[in-house]
Amino acid sequence: MISIKGSYFGNRQDGDEAIDFFARGLIHAPFRLVPLSDLGEVYELMEQGKLIGRIVLQMPE
């Protein structure tokens, strides 16, 4: 079974500061850009517990 959970990170100022830290290279958040057509593979990796970081789905143009 797959569970997708969101998170609340604070108020607007907290969000702005987090984005600023990331832009300055102070935070290293692993992510992969994956085409939407590979969504099935992403689900398989999630079920196997093999994903590290976040997956960003790229929509076709």
Order of alpha helices (4+ residues) and beta strands (2+ residues): alpha-beta-alpha-beta
